[in-house]
Structures are given as structure tokens and as C-alpha cells.
Amino acid sequence: MTASAPPLDDLALLDRHITEAFTDLRATRAVAARTGNRQNQDSTTRAEEHLNALLEYRHAAVRRQALDHLVGDPRPRPIGP
């Protein structure tokens, strides 16, 4: 992903999206287990991909925050009060 990592304070929103994606995945898996047609399998695959993308993004965000803390944030800071 090319988007910059959010501050740790913003992880609550990301965590909420992850929870929703996990709930969606569970629901699509339940439907696919009852009627395993191609459309339901595709929905399950998309739900898995969405959850994986969010989890990878969260991992990158936390890692970026840790690296910024260790080496100092390279982004310029405003000068003045």
C-alpha cells in the first residue's frame, strides 16, 4: 500500500474496520458452507482479501510508528508556537 501509516491514535478506527471485515468474513463463510456456489465462493474470497489487506495495513502502521520512535520522525515539523 502506498498510503502513509496513521498515528497510533487512529488505530481505533482501523481496528473497528478490521472487526467489521472479520464479521463479514464469518458471515460469508457461513453462507458459502450452506450453498457453495461460485458467487458465494467469490464473496468469501473478497472478504478474506479485504480482511488481509486491513491486517497488513495495521501491521505496517504499527511498525512505522515504532521505527519513527526509534530513529526520529523524518517528516518536517512546523516551527513556532
C-alpha positions in Angstrom: 0.0 0.0 0.0 1.2 3.5 -0.7 -0.8 5.4 1.9 1.1 6.6 4.9 0.6 4.9 8.2 -1.9 6.6 10.6 -0.9 7.7 14.0 -1.5 5.1 16.8 -4.4 7.2 18.0 -6.1 6.5 14.7 -5.8 2.7 15.1 -9.1 2.6 16.9 -10.9 3.4 13.6 -8.8 0.9 11.8 -9.5 -1.8 14.4 -13.2 -1.1 14.0 -12.8 -1.7 10.3 -10.9 -4.9 11.0 -13.6 -6.1 13.3 -16.3 -5.4 10.7 -14.3 -7.2 8.0 -13.9 -10.2 10.2 -17.6 -10.3 10.9 -18.3 -10.0 7.2 -15.9 -12.9 6.5 -17.6 -15.1 9.1 -21.0 -14.4 7.6 -19.8 -15.1 4.0 -18.2 -18.3 5.1 -21.4 -19.4 6.8 -23.4 -18.7 3.7 -20.8 -20.5 1.5 -20.9 -23.5 3.8 -24.7 -23.8 3.2 -24.7 -23.1 -0.5 -21.3 -23.4 -2.0 -22.0 -21.8 -5.4 -19.5 -19.8 -7.3 -20.9 -16.4 -6.3 -20.6 -17.3 -2.6 -17.1 -18.6 -3.0 -16.2 -15.3 -4.7 -17.7 -13.3 -1.9 -15.7 -15.3 0.6 -12.5 -14.7 -1.3 -13.2 -10.9 -1.5 -13.9 -10.8 2.2 -10.7 -12.7 3.0 -8.7 -10.3 0.8 -10.3 -7.3 2.4 -9.5 -8.5 5.9 -5.9 -9.4 5.0 -5.4 -6.0 3.4 -6.6 -4.3 6.6 -4.4 -6.5 8.8 -1.4 -5.9 6.7 -2.1 -2.1 6.8 -2.4 -2.2 10.6 0.9 -4.1 10.9 2.6 -1.6 8.7 1.2 1.3 10.7 2.4 -0.1 14.0 5.8 -0.9 12.5 6.1 2.6 11.0 5.3 4.2 14.4 7.9 2.0 16.1 10.5 2.9 13.6 9.7 6.6 13.8 10.0 6.4 17.5 13.4 4.7 17.3 15.1 6.9 14.6 13.0 10.1 15.0 10.2 11.1 12.7 11.8 12.3 9.4 8.8 14.4 8.5 9.4 18.2 9.0 7.8 19.8 12.0 6.2 23.2 12.0 8.4 25.9 13.6 6.9 28.2 16.2 4.3 28.0 19.0 
